[in-house]
Every structure is written in structure tokens, then in C-alpha cells.
Amino acid sequence: QVQLVESGGGLVQAGDSLSLSCAASGRTLRSYAMGWFRQAPGKEREFVAAISWSNGGTYYTDSLKGRFTISRDNAKNTVYLQMNSLKPEDTAVYFCAAKRGPVTGWASEYDYWGQGTQVTVSS
């Protein structure tokens, strides 16, 4: 079992930056990939970014590349999502997820999910 706890969400203004954290526990994560997804009201869950725990390789959805950055701290078992130049359309609940094997943007392939953290961007 893997437990994931997100933090760092909040209410910000358009143009601001925000950093989300996902603390992982429960087992060794060396063979895992970690992903960030988001879900806005009335919309499907959307892939944001993913990172390989073993080699740090990253994968982003094209529309967010350049504004969002995913990173990890092996010592702290924590994955981060740095979000810059936030827009009102970035408003969503952001979820952290974990899966064995390589990074992917398919939510159905992730086995473990956090509870989510709300990000609200006002115009």
C-alpha cells in the first residue's frame, strides 16, 4: 500500500505561483511513477505531469509544459508541482497518484491516489 497526502492548495490571483506537495509513505517507491492530475467542476480528470521516482524522468501534458514543473525529493519521499503564471482555468482539485513502472498520462493506470487539494485562481 502507498499513502499519498497532498498539500499546498489555496486561493490565489491570476498570475501568481503556487507549489503543491505530495508526501508518499507505505513502501519503497523506487520502481514507481508519480503523477499529478486535476479535475475541475463538471469536467473529466485531466493529466498534468508525471515523474519517474528512479531516474527523475518527467512527462507533461503539452498545454501546461513551461508553466508547471514536477520534481521530487527522494530523501523526503515527496513530489512537488510548481505552478507559475496561474490562470482562472487552472482552478481545480489537484490529485497526486502513484503507479508501478514507467510514467504515463493515463489515470486508469495509477493504483494509488491522494485525497486532493483545491486550487482556486481568481481573475
Residue pairs with C-beta under 8 A, 6 or more apart in sequence:
1 26
1 27
1 112
2 24
2 25
2 26
2 27
2 29
2 32
2 98
2 111
2 112
3 24
3 25
3 26
3 112
4 22
4 23
4 24
4 96
4 97
4 98
4 112
4 113
4 114
5 22
5 23
5 114
5 115
6 20
6 21
6 22
6 94
6 95
6 96
6 114
6 115
6 116
6 117
7 20
7 21
7 22
7 23
7 117
8 18
8 19
8 20
8 21
8 117
9 18
9 20
9 93
9 94
9 117
9 118
9 119
10 18
10 118
10 119
10 120
11 120
11 122
12 18
12 86
12 119
12 120
12 121
12 122
13 86
13 121
13 122
13 123
14 86
14 87
14 88
14 121
14 122
14 123
15 85
15 86
16 86
16 121
17 82
17 83
17 84
17 85
17 86
18 83
18 86
18 119
19 80
19 81
19 82
19 83
20 36
20 80
20 81
20 83
20 94
20 96
20 117
20 119
21 78
21 79
21 80
22 34
22 36
22 78
22 79
22 80
22 81
22 96
22 114
23 76
23 77
23 78
24 34
24 77
24 78
24 79
24 96
24 98
25 77
29 53
29 77
29 98
30 53
30 54
31 53
31 54
31 100
31 101
32 53
32 98
32 99
32 100
32 101
33 50
33 51
33 52
33 53
33 98
33 99
33 100
33 101
33 102
33 103
33 104
34 50
34 51
34 53
34 70
34 72
34 79
34 96
34 97
34 98
35 47
35 48
35 49
35 50
35 51
35 96
35 97
35 98
35 99
35 103
35 104
35 105
35 107
35 110
36 48
36 49
36 50
36 68
36 70
36 79
36 81
36 94
36 95
36 96
36 97
37 45
37 46
37 47
37 48
37 94
37 95
37 97
37 107
37 110
38 45
38 46
38 48
38 90
38 92
38 93
38 94
38 95
38 119
39 45
39 46
39 92
39 93
39 95
39 116
40 46
40 89
40 91
40 92
40 93
43 92
45 95
45 107
46 61
46 92
47 61
47 105
47 106
47 107
48 60
48 61
48 64
48 68
48 70
48 81
48 94
49 58
49 59
49 60
49 61
49 64
49 68
49 69
49 70
49 81
50 58
50 59
50 70
50 103
50 104
50 105
51 57
51 58
51 59
51 70
51 71
51 72
51 79
51 103
52 58
52 102
52 103
53 72
53 74
56 72
57 103
58 70
58 103
59 103
59 104
59 105
60 68
60 70
61 105
67 83
67 84
67 85
68 81
68 82
68 83
68 84
69 81
69 82
69 84
70 79
70 80
70 81
70 82
71 79
71 80
71 82
72 78
72 79
72 80
73 79
73 80
79 96
81 94
83 90
83 119
86 119
86 121
87 121
88 121
88 122
88 123
89 121
90 119
90 121
91 119
91 120
91 121
92 118
92 119
93 116
93 117
93 118
93 119
94 116
94 117
94 118
94 119
95 113
95 114
95 115
95 116
96 113
96 114
97 107
97 110
97 111
97 112
97 113
97 114
98 110
98 111
98 112
99 109
99 110
99 111
99 112
100 111
